[in-house]
């Protein structure tokens, strides 16, 4: 649990956390966007948010 807290703290400072031969954690900033419901024709706005993204190393990819 302490490792995940440390990763979250580093990512919150807009840094990347890289694990050799495992992958990379980084901060993904999503923009504000508009979506529309096809049935009700209602248009809504989705608020911008930040999420954590993990990209695994090519060594871990299983064929």
Secondary structure as the mmCIF struct_conf table of DSSP 4:
data_model
#
loop_
_struct_conf.conf_type_id
_struct_conf.id
_struct_conf.beg_label_comp_id
_struct_conf.beg_label_asym_id
_struct_conf.beg_label_seq_id
_struct_conf.end_label_comp_id
_struct_conf.end_label_asym_id
_struct_conf.end_label_seq_id
HELX_RH_AL_P HELX_RH_AL_P1 UNK A 2 UNK A 12
TURN_TY1_P TURN_TY1_P1 UNK A 13 UNK A 14
STRN STRN1 UNK A 17 UNK A 19
TURN_TY1_P TURN_TY1_P2 UNK A 20 UNK A 22
STRN STRN2 UNK A 23 UNK A 30
HELX_LH_PP_P HELX_LH_PP_P1 UNK A 31 UNK A 32
STRN STRN3 UNK A 33 UNK A 36
TURN_TY1_P TURN_TY1_P3 UNK A 38 UNK A 40
STRN STRN4 UNK A 43 UNK A 46
HELX_LH_PP_P HELX_LH_PP_P2 UNK A 47 UNK A 48
STRN STRN5 UNK A 49 UNK A 56
TURN_TY1_P TURN_TY1_P4 UNK A 58 UNK A 60
#
